[in-house]
Amino acid sequence: QRVNDVELLSGKLDSLVNEILNSSQKIPLSFVFLRSLFYDHERIYITKDELQLKGHELSMSNDDLNDFCKFFMSSGSIIDVSQIDKTSPYVIVKPMKFLRELDKIFYSQCDSDSQITGYGLVTEEKAKAIFNHEYQFFMD
């Protein structure tokens, strides 16, 4: 009886795994390759134009690039800001690093901290002190 139960369970698990694998979205190799280009990238973000240039080098169409952004945004691997704000030219390719950088606003030690915690204001001077050369991106 136990052997039959184990075989029955094994068959059900095989069916479930096959069903999940067959229903999952197939990811084009170009998507994986394009995403991998930004892991060693020093910047936290790129512009949509930069992404399009890299995508076109991989023979990806504009529709492919939109699908790329939607797919990787749904998993949290990137943040395509243009899907939130249509006028934004940015794609955040390192979301965790981006969030850690934003945390610096709330955990920095400056004289003007009361403006940040009390009123939610971040001056350009404060942004330069926190974010260095990428401050303009965080100000946008």
N, CA and C of each residue as an Amber inpcrd file, in Angstrom:
protein
   420
   0.8260000  -1.1990000   0.0000000   0.0000000   0.0000000   0.0000000
   0.8690000   1.2610000   0.0000000   1.9470000   1.2660000   0.8180000
   2.8120000   2.4570000   0.8910000   3.4780000   2.7410000  -0.4460000
   3.8840000   1.6920000  -1.1530000   4.5370000   1.8710000  -2.4590000
   3.5570000   2.5290000  -3.4260000   2.3140000   2.0800000  -3.4050000
   1.2940000   2.6710000  -4.2860000   1.0530000   4.1390000  -3.9440000
   1.0310000   4.4550000  -2.6360000   0.8320000   5.8350000  -2.2070000
   1.9900000   6.7250000  -2.6610000   3.1980000   6.2040000  -2.5370000
   4.3850000   6.9620000  -2.9480000   4.3730000   7.1600000  -4.4600000
   4.0300000   6.1290000  -5.2010000   3.9660000   6.2480000  -6.6570000
   2.8800000   7.2260000  -7.0810000   1.7450000   7.1960000  -6.3970000
   0.6540000   8.1150000  -6.6930000   1.0800000   9.5590000  -6.4100000
   1.7180000   9.7680000  -5.2690000   2.2090000  11.0950000  -4.9100000
   3.2740000  11.5640000  -5.8990000   4.1760000  10.6760000  -6.2670000
   5.2230000  11.0050000  -7.2270000   4.6110000  11.4120000  -8.5630000
   3.6130000  10.6980000  -9.0060000   2.9330000  11.0280000 -10.2630000
   2.2510000  12.3760000 -10.2010000   1.6050000  12.6600000  -9.0630000
   0.9410000  13.9610000  -8.9110000   1.9580000  15.1030000  -8.8920000
   3.0890000  14.8880000  -8.2040000   4.1310000  15.9160000  -8.1660000
   4.7200000  16.1520000  -9.5520000   4.9750000  15.0770000 -10.2900000
   5.4730000  15.2100000 -11.6640000   4.4950000  16.0090000 -12.5210000
   3.2160000  15.7060000 -12.3900000   2.1930000  16.4210000 -13.1640000
   2.1720000  17.9030000 -12.8060000   2.2570000  18.1790000 -11.5120000
   2.2410000  19.5660000 -11.0540000   3.4550000  20.3360000 -11.5650000
   4.6320000  19.7480000 -11.4560000   5.8630000  20.3970000 -11.9270000
   5.7820000  20.6300000 -13.4380000   5.3390000  19.6380000 -14.1880000
   5.2150000  19.7900000 -15.6420000   4.2080000  20.8710000 -16.0030000
   3.1100000  20.9340000 -15.2760000   2.0950000  21.9550000 -15.5260000
   2.6690000  23.3550000 -15.2830000   3.4080000  23.5060000 -14.1930000
   4.0150000  24.8070000 -13.8810000   5.0410000  25.1780000 -14.9480000
   5.8790000  24.2320000 -15.3290000   6.9010000  24.5160000 -16.3350000
   6.2850000  24.8570000 -17.6880000   5.2250000  24.1740000 -18.0420000
   4.5880000  24.4210000 -19.3320000   3.8060000  25.7210000 -19.3560000
   3.3030000  26.1630000 -18.2030000   2.5150000  27.3840000 -18.1710000
   3.3730000  28.6200000 -17.9370000   4.6370000  28.4390000 -17.5920000
   5.4950000  29.5890000 -17.3130000   5.8360000  30.3180000 -18.6010000
   6.1530000  31.5940000 -18.4520000   6.4890000  32.4200000 -19.5980000
   7.8870000  32.0670000 -20.1050000   7.9910000  31.9280000 -21.3950000
   9.2900000  31.6560000 -21.9940000  10.0280000  32.9870000 -22.1420000
  11.2700000  33.0230000 -21.7110000  12.0550000  34.2460000 -21.7430000
  13.0410000  34.1640000 -22.9030000  12.9670000  35.1130000 -23.8350000
  13.9350000  35.1000000 -24.9410000  15.3610000  35.2680000 -24.4140000
  16.2880000  34.6190000 -25.0630000  17.6880000  34.6980000 -24.6680000
  18.1940000  36.1390000 -24.7300000  17.6900000  36.9110000 -25.6690000
  18.1160000  38.3160000 -25.7810000  17.7470000  39.1000000 -24.5240000
  16.6070000  38.7610000 -23.8800000  16.2110000  39.4200000 -22.6380000
  17.2420000  39.1560000 -21.5400000  17.6180000  37.8860000 -21.4210000
  18.5690000  37.4910000 -20.3850000  19.9190000  38.1530000 -20.6370000
  20.3450000  38.1470000 -21.8790000  21.6360000  38.7420000 -22.2180000
  21.6210000  40.2480000 -21.9660000  20.5610000  40.9390000 -22.4050000
  20.4670000  42.3820000 -22.1990000  20.4560000  42.7210000 -20.7140000
  19.7010000  41.9630000 -19.9270000  19.6600000  42.2300000 -18.4820000
  21.0260000  42.0180000 -17.8480000  21.7470000  41.0140000 -18.3070000
  23.0530000  40.7110000 -17.7150000  24.0820000  41.8050000 -17.9970000
  23.8680000  42.5880000 -19.0380000  24.8140000  43.6620000 -19.3630000
  24.8940000  44.7200000 -18.2660000  23.8650000  44.8190000 -17.4370000
  23.8040000  45.8940000 -16.4530000  24.1790000  45.4610000 -15.0430000
  24.4800000  44.1970000 -14.8320000  24.8710000  43.7500000 -13.4930000
  26.2090000  44.3490000 -13.0710000  27.1440000  44.4270000 -14.0000000
  28.4520000  44.9990000 -13.6780000  28.5090000  46.4950000 -13.9670000
  27.4170000  47.0400000 -14.4160000  27.2970000  48.4560000 -14.7260000
  27.4280000  49.2440000 -13.4230000  28.2370000  50.2910000 -13.4170000
  28.4320000  51.0430000 -12.1760000  27.2430000  51.9150000 -11.8280000
  26.5710000  52.4210000 -12.8280000  25.4490000  53.3280000 -12.5570000
  24.2230000  52.5670000 -12.0860000  23.4070000  53.2650000 -11.3310000
  22.1670000  52.7010000 -10.8060000  21.0870000  52.7010000 -11.8840000
  21.1820000  53.5950000 -12.8060000  20.1410000  53.7740000 -13.8110000
  20.7810000  53.9410000 -15.1920000  19.9410000  53.7880000 -16.2130000
  20.2980000  54.1320000 -17.5770000  19.1070000  54.8700000 -18.1600000
  19.3000000  55.4900000 -19.3010000  18.1620000  56.1290000 -19.9600000
  17.5130000  55.1300000 -20.9090000  16.2910000  55.4050000 -21.2660000
  15.5820000  54.5530000 -22.2240000  16.3450000  54.5110000 -23.5480000
  16.9460000  55.6410000 -23.9360000  17.7120000  55.6870000 -25.1830000
  18.9040000  54.7380000 -25.1280000  19.5970000  54.6990000 -23.9770000
  20.7260000  53.7810000 -23.8170000  20.2560000  52.3250000 -23.9040000
  19.1040000  52.0520000 -23.2890000  18.5500000  50.7010000 -23.3310000
  18.1840000  50.3240000 -24.7620000  17.5640000  51.2640000 -25.4860000
  17.1970000  50.9870000 -26.8730000  18.4270000  50.7180000 -27.7260000
  19.4720000  51.4870000 -27.5240000  20.7060000  51.2930000 -28.2910000
  21.2600000  49.8870000 -28.0670000  21.3500000  49.4640000 -26.7800000
  21.8400000  48.1170000 -26.4710000  20.9060000  47.0520000 -27.0410000
  19.6050000  47.2820000 -26.9200000  18.6250000  46.3290000 -27.4330000
  18.7060000  46.1740000 -28.9400000  18.8720000  47.2840000 -29.6380000
  18.9740000  47.2240000 -31.0960000  20.2500000  46.5050000 -31.5270000
  21.3150000  46.6090000 -30.7260000  22.5420000  45.8510000 -31.0150000
  22.2920000  44.3480000 -30.9170000  21.2720000  43.9670000 -30.1330000
  20.9030000  42.5520000 -29.9890000  19.7440000  42.1770000 -30.9100000
  19.4520000  43.0520000 -31.8770000  18.3690000  42.8400000 -32.8550000
  16.9990000  42.7780000 -32.1990000  16.8130000  43.5140000 -31.1280000
  15.5150000  43.5730000 -30.4580000  14.7130000  44.7430000 -31.0300000
  13.4340000  44.5100000 -31.2690000  12.5480000  45.5740000 -31.7490000
  12.0950000  46.4260000 -30.5670000  11.4470000  47.5270000 -30.8560000
  10.9120000  48.3690000 -29.7810000   9.8660000  47.6080000 -28.9620000
   9.0700000  46.7700000 -29.6230000   8.0940000  45.9370000 -28.8930000
   8.8070000  44.9560000 -27.9640000   9.9110000  44.3740000 -28.4470000
  10.7020000  43.4730000 -27.6070000  11.2270000  44.2150000 -26.3800000
  11.6950000  45.4470000 -26.5900000  12.2150000  46.2360000 -25.4670000
  11.1280000  46.5610000 -24.4590000   9.9330000  46.8730000 -24.9460000
   8.8090000  47.1150000 -24.0270000   8.4710000  45.8530000 -23.2460000
   8.4670000  44.7030000 -23.9380000   8.2100000  43.4320000 -23.2530000
   9.3160000  43.1300000 -22.2450000  10.5570000  43.4250000 -22.5990000
  11.6950000  43.2560000 -21.6960000  11.4570000  44.0530000 -20.4110000
  11.1110000  45.3320000 -20.5740000  10.8950000  46.1920000 -19.4060000
   9.7300000  45.7000000 -18.5510000   8.6470000  45.3160000 -19.1800000
   7.4870000  44.8190000 -18.4280000   7.8270000  43.5400000 -17.6720000
   8.5280000  42.6330000 -18.3490000   8.8610000  41.3610000 -17.7160000
   9.7620000  41.5640000 -16.5020000  10.8690000  42.3070000 -16.6780000
  11.8120000  42.4630000 -15.5760000  11.2910000  43.4180000 -14.4990000
  10.3860000  44.3060000 -14.8690000   9.7730000  45.1610000 -13.8480000
   8.8050000  44.3400000 -12.9930000   8.1200000  43.3940000 -13.6060000
   7.1730000  42.5720000 -12.8420000   7.8810000  41.7120000 -11.8020000
   9.1560000  41.4080000 -12.0430000   9.9060000  40.6040000 -11.0730000
  10.7240000  41.4700000 -10.1200000  10.7190000  42.7850000 -10.3360000
  11.4710000  43.6830000  -9.4650000  12.9460000  43.7770000  -9.8060000
  13.3320000  43.2280000 -10.9340000  14.7360000  43.2350000 -11.3310000
  15.1640000  44.6030000 -11.8640000  14.2230000  45.3470000 -12.4440000
  14.4600000  46.7200000 -12.8760000  13.2390000  47.5420000 -12.5010000
  13.3820000  48.8490000 -12.5790000  12.2310000  49.7440000 -12.4580000
  12.2440000  50.6300000 -13.6940000  11.2880000  50.4040000 -14.5690000
  11.1310000  51.2510000 -15.7530000  10.2410000  52.4030000 -15.3230000
  10.8570000  53.5110000 -15.0180000  10.1260000  54.6510000 -14.4620000
   9.1030000  55.1810000 -15.4630000   9.3440000  54.9810000 -16.7600000
   8.3850000  55.4600000 -17.7650000   7.0550000  54.7030000 -17.7060000
   7.0320000  53.5390000 -17.0760000   5.7620000  52.8350000 -16.9070000
   4.9590000  53.4240000 -15.7450000   5.6170000  54.2640000 -14.9460000
   4.9540000  54.9560000 -13.8500000   4.6760000  56.3960000 -14.2490000
   5.6840000  57.0400000 -14.8390000   5.5960000  58.4170000 -15.3120000
   6.0380000  58.4200000 -16.7700000   5.0990000  58.5850000 -17.6890000
   5.3700000  58.4770000 -19.1390000   6.4660000  59.4240000 -19.6170000
   6.7030000  60.5240000 -18.8910000   7.7060000  61.4950000 -19.3320000
   9.1140000  61.1700000 -18.8580000   9.2600000  60.1850000 -17.9960000
  10.5700000  59.8600000 -17.4420000  11.4170000  59.0650000 -18.4330000
  12.6940000  59.4490000 -18.5800000  13.5800000  58.7210000 -19.4910000
  14.4000000  57.6300000 -18.8000000  14.1160000  57.3270000 -17.5350000
  15.0020000  56.4620000 -16.7470000  14.5140000  55.0270000 -16.6030000
  15.5040000  54.1290000 -16.5690000  15.2840000  52.7330000 -16.1960000
  16.2830000  52.4430000 -15.0840000  15.7820000  52.0940000 -13.9260000
  16.6490000  51.7930000 -12.7840000  17.0510000  50.3310000 -12.9030000
  18.3400000  50.0940000 -13.1350000  18.8220000  48.7320000 -13.3710000
  19.3420000  48.0710000 -12.1000000  19.4450000  48.8370000 -11.0340000
  19.8520000  48.2970000  -9.7320000  18.8970000  48.8220000  -8.6620000
  17.6910000  48.2440000  -8.6000000  16.6780000  48.7650000  -7.6840000
  17.0790000  48.7300000  -6.2050000  17.7730000  47.6840000  -5.7710000
  18.1530000  47.6090000  -4.3550000  19.1730000  48.6870000  -4.0040000
  20.1260000  48.9060000  -4.8710000  21.1140000  49.9610000  -4.6440000
  20.4240000  51.3280000  -4.6530000  19.4630000  51.5010000  -5.5460000
  18.6880000  52.7350000  -5.6190000  17.9710000  52.9940000  -4.2900000
  17.3370000  51.9720000  -3.7450000  16.6160000  52.1260000  -2.4690000
  17.5710000  52.4110000  -1.3130000  18.7440000  51.7700000  -1.3230000
  19.7420000  52.0600000  -0.2850000  20.2060000  53.5100000  -0.3740000
  20.3640000  53.9980000  -1.5900000  20.7620000  55.3970000  -1.7710000
  19.6650000  56.3330000  -1.2640000  18.4120000  56.0110000  -1.5420000
  17.3100000  56.8380000  -1.0390000  17.2760000  56.8510000   0.4860000
  17.6210000  55.7290000   1.0930000  17.6730000  55.6670000   2.5600000
  18.6390000  56.6860000   3.1460000  19.6620000  57.0390000   2.3830000
  20.6420000  58.0000000   2.8760000  19.9970000  59.3420000   3.2120000
  18.9220000  59.6680000   2.5170000  18.2230000  60.9210000   2.8040000
  17.7320000  60.9270000   4.2480000  17.1910000  59.8210000   4.6880000
  16.5700000  59.7630000   6.0110000  17.5590000  59.4530000   7.1250000
  18.7040000  58.8930000   6.7840000  19.6530000  58.4880000   7.8150000
  20.9700000  59.2640000   7.7680000  20.9850000  60.3810000   7.0560000
  22.2120000  61.1760000   7.0030000  22.2590000  62.1250000   8.1990000
  23.4430000  62.5850000   8.5090000  23.6390000  63.4820000   9.6470000
  24.0590000  64.8550000   9.1380000  23.1090000  65.7300000   8.9140000
  23.3900000  67.0920000   8.4640000  22.5740000  68.0720000   9.2840000
  22.9870000  69.3260000   9.2480000  22.2700000  70.3660000   9.9830000
  20.8590000  70.5520000   9.4580000  20.6610000  70.2750000   8.1810000
  19.3520000  70.5170000   7.5800000  18.4220000  69.3010000   7.6630000
  18.7740000  68.3100000   8.4900000  17.9380000  67.1070000   8.5960000
  16.5170000  67.4190000   9.0230000  16.3330000  68.4490000   9.8210000
  14.9770000  68.7690000  10.2710000  14.0940000  69.1600000   9.0920000
  14.6730000  69.7490000   8.0470000  13.8890000  70.0690000   6.8550000
  13.3960000  68.7980000   6.1820000  14.2490000  67.7850000   6.1850000
  13.8760000  66.5290000   5.5260000  12.8140000  65.8020000   6.3340000
  13.0840000  65.5840000   7.6170000  12.1420000  64.8080000   8.4220000
  10.8820000  65.5920000   8.7500000  11.0140000  66.9120000   8.8950000
   9.8450000  67.7170000   9.2630000   8.9700000  68.1060000   8.0990000
   9.5910000  68.3920000   6.9400000   8.8320000  68.9380000   5.8130000
   8.9530000  68.1230000   4.5290000   9.8470000  67.1500000   4.5030000
  10.0410000  66.3570000   3.2940000  10.7950000  67.0910000   2.2110000
  11.5740000  68.1040000   2.5800000  12.3220000  68.8920000   1.6090000
  13.7720000  68.4340000   1.5420000  14.2580000  68.2720000   0.3320000
  15.6620000  67.9410000   0.1060000  16.2140000  69.0130000  -0.8250000
  17.1360000  69.7980000  -0.3240000  17.7220000  70.8510000  -1.1570000
  18.7190000  70.2490000  -2.1420000  19.0350000  71.0120000  -3.1770000
  20.0210000  70.5490000  -4.1540000  21.3730000  70.3620000  -3.4800000
  21.7070000  71.2550000  -2.5620000  22.9720000  71.1400000  -1.8250000
  23.0250000  69.8370000  -1.0270000  21.9230000  69.5090000  -0.3670000
  21.8530000  68.2740000   0.4120000  21.9730000  67.0550000  -0.5080000
  21.2930000  67.1010000  -1.6580000  21.3560000  65.9900000  -2.6130000
  22.7760000  65.7930000  -3.1270000  23.4780000  66.9020000  -3.4080000
  24.8720000  66.7970000  -3.8620000  25.7390000  66.1510000  -2.7880000
  25.5020000  66.5210000  -1.5280000  26.2940000  65.9730000  -0.4280000
  26.0430000  64.4760000  -0.2500000  24.8230000  64.0390000  -0.4840000
  24.4690000  62.6340000  -0.2710000  24.8070000  61.7740000  -1.4880000
  24.4370000  62.2350000  -2.6770000  24.4960000  61.3990000  -3.8760000
  25.6700000  61.6880000  -4.7980000  26.4880000  62.6640000  -4.4720000
  27.6520000  63.0200000  -5.2920000  27.2460000  63.3540000  -6.7140000
  27.9150000  62.7420000  -7.6820000  27.7250000  63.0900000  -9.0880000
  26.3710000  62.6490000  -9.6580000  25.6630000  61.7490000  -9.0050000
  24.3680000  61.2950000  -9.5240000  23.1920000  62.0370000  -8.8840000
  23.4750000  63.1440000  -8.2250000  22.4280000  63.8330000  -7.4810000
  21.2730000  64.2610000  -8.3780000  21.5560000  64.6610000  -9.6360000
  20.5050000  65.1540000 -10.5290000  19.4380000  64.0800000 -10.7820000
  19.8830000  62.8390000 -10.8920000  18.9280000  61.7340000 -11.0930000
  17.9680000  61.6340000  -9.9110000  18.4910000  61.7700000  -8.7070000
  17.6460000  61.6600000  -7.5200000  16.7710000  62.8940000  -7.3300000
  17.1930000  64.0230000  -7.8610000  16.3770000  65.2380000  -7.7760000
  15.1820000  65.1550000  -8.7330000  15.3480000  64.4230000  -9.8420000
  14.2460000  64.2890000 -10.8050000  13.1500000  63.4490000 -10.1950000
